[in-house]
Amino acid sequence: MDSMMTTDSGRHNESEVLSVSDQRKLDIAAHYINARANDAANSIIDIGKFLLAEFYDNDIARFYDRAPRKSVSLRKLASRDDINMTFVSLCYAVRLAIQERRFFSHNGNFRTLTPSHKVVLLQVESDGDKVHYAKEVIEKRLSVRRLRRMLIEDGVIAPRGPEPRCIGESSRPYMKLIRLVKPFSNLPHEVIDDIDPSKMPVRDRMALKRSALRARNQLDALIRHLTEKDTVQTTEQFK
């Protein structure tokens, strides 16, 4: 047997040939790096908490209000030469603070979630999914990397994750929605017909099914929303 074994991912498992001293060096390095990464993520959350308190009086609804602000705003703050964060980054920090308040700060079950885990969970749009995967982290002791991989495999986030966004940064926010929906309308039937579910691994099949059901529910909600607007506009035209 070769002294270097190959893992499922095709990479070599070097721990088989490392000395105890070398392995300890790797452990210390991993601990150091993770601690610093968590410190950075925690700093972003603290910045968000500060901004939410100072700019919005801890009122989450005010942050999501699209009305133009004549007083202090994140955009005005980001425009200063002595600020090293962009407008989108500042918005991202506030969204992390809001997530912290809504889901984690008052729930003792999530006290072991690291700031880095919370940064990844911010990419999860559904409240139910966010709580579900936060519990998965706790129960299965998932690393940040394993959490991200699970979210990608389950179709919850894109491989690179969604771009940080902020309310009001675009005058046409629906354009992103159009880009997301369009691929579904062009999905060739032969792509579906070529799939044999019986030959798919159970995990992959269930992940694909969950993603398809989630997409269907979201598209149904979008259609209902657009239909309601059409009805209102048509009624107003005949008044």
N, C-alpha and C positions, 0 to 999 in steps of 0.2 A: 504494500500500500504506500502511496506517495506520502511524504512527510507533510505536504501541504494539501489539505483537502479543499474541494471546491464546494461552495454553498449553492443554494438554489438560484441565487442571483448571478452566478457565474464568477463571483469574486472569490479570492482565496481567503481561507480562514487562517490568518497568521498567528492566532493565539495558540495554535498547536505547537509552534516552534519558538515562541517567545519565552524568555526566562521570567522568573517571578519578579525580578527587578524591573525588567522591561515592561511587563504587564502593569506593574504598579505605576510606572511613569505614565503609561497611557491612561490609567484610571485617574491619576492626579490631574493630568492635562484636561481630560473630559470634564472633571468636576470644576476646574478653574474656568474653562470656557463656558460651560453651562451657567455658572454663577454670574459671570460677566454679562452673558446674553440676557439672563433674567433681570439683572440690574438695569440694563438698557430698556428692556420692555416695561419694567416697573416704573422707570422714569417717565416714559411716554404716558402711562396711565396717570401718574401724578400730575403731569402737565395738563392732561385732559380734565382732571378733577378741578384743578385751579381755574382753568378757562371756563368751565361750566359754572363755577361759583361766581367768578368775577364778571364775566360777560353776560351770563344768562340767569343769574340769581338762583342757580340750581334748578331752573325750570326747564325740563327736557323739551316741553312743547315749544318754548321760545327758540331753542336751537333749530328745530325742524320748521319753524315759521319762515316762509319764503319772502315775507315782506322786506323791502329794502330797509337798511338800518342807517340812520343819520348819525347815531352815536358810535361808540366803539364797536368794532366787528373784527372777525378773524381775518377778513380780507385786508382791512386797514393795518392790522398788526403784521401780517405777512409782507406788506409792502415796505416795511421799514428796513433800512440798510443794516441795522444792528441785530436783526433776527435771522437765525440760521435755519429756520423751518419754513417750508412752503405753505401756502394756503391749504392745499390738500392734506399735507402732513398734520397741520393743526386740527383740521376737521377730523382726521383719523384719530387723533389723540382724544378729542371730545367723545367720539363714538365709542372708544374703548372705555372711557369713564362711565358713559351711559350704560354700556353692557355690564360693567362692574356693579353698578347700582342695581340694575334690574334683575340680574341673575346670580351674582356671586357673593357680594359683600354681606348679605344677610342670611346666607345659606351655609350653615356649618359643614354640610356634606361636601362643599367645594373648596374648603379652606386649603387643601393640599394642591390645588391647581396652581401651576407656576404662571408668572406673567407671560412667558413665552407661549404656553398653551392657550392663554386667553387671546393673544394676538392672532393665533391660527383660528380660534373659534369665532373671532369677529367676522371672518369670511363667510360663515354659515348664516344664510339669510333667514331661514325658518326658526322661529322661537323654539318650536318643539324639537327640531333637529339639534339645535344648539344645546339644549338641556340633555338630550339623549347622548350626544357624543361627549359632553362634559362628564356624565356618569360613566361612560365607557372608559375615559381616562382614569378615573378613580378606581373603578372595579378591576380593570385589567392592567393598571399601572403602565399606561402607554407613555412612551417618550413622545416628544414633540414630532419627531420624524415619523414615528408609527401612526400618530394621530393624523398627520397630513396625508400619509399614504392611504389610510383608511377612508378619509374624506374624498380623496380622488377616486379610489377604486369603487366607492359607493355612488359616485356621480354627484356628490353634494357640492364640490367645488371643482373648478377647472384646474388642470395640471399646474398652471402658474398662479392660480388664485385670481379673484377679481381685482381690478385696479381700485386703489383707495378712492373713495368718492365723497362728495360733500353736497348737501342740499343746496340748490341754487347756483352751482358752478357752471351749469349749462343753461342756455336760454331755450333749448329744445331737448329736455331730458328723455323724451319718448324715443329719440333716435337710437339710444342704446337698446331699448326694448325691441325696436324694429329689427335691429341687427341680431338679437338673440332669438327672435321668433322665426325669422326668415328661413334658416336651415331646415326647420321642421316641415315647412311647406314644400321643400325641394327634396325630401327624403325619398329616394327611388324604391319602388316596391320590390325590385329584385334584391336589394340589400337585405330586406327583411326575409324574403323567400329563401335566400341562400343560407340562412341561419337554421341549424338543427339544434333546438333546445336540449334534446336528449344527449347531445355530445358536449354540451357546455359544462364546466365545473359548477357545482351547486352554488358556490359563493358568487361566481360571475353571473350566473343566471338570475339569482335573487337580487344582486346589485343592479343589473340591467332592468329588471322588472320594477324595482323600487323607483329607479330614476324615471322610467317611462310613466309610472303612475303619478309621480310627483309632477312631471311635465304636463300630463293630461289635466290634473287638477288645477294647475296654475293657468294653463291655456283656457280651460273652461271658465275660470274666474275672470280672466281678461276679456273673453268674449261676452260674458254677462255684463261686465263693466262698460264695454264699448257699446253694447246693444242698448243699455239703459240711457247712455248719453245720446244715442241716435234717436231714441223715443222722445226724450225731452226736447231735443232740437226740432224734431218734426212737429211736435205739439205746438211749440212756440211759433212756428211758421204759419200755422193755421189760426192763430188767435186773432 
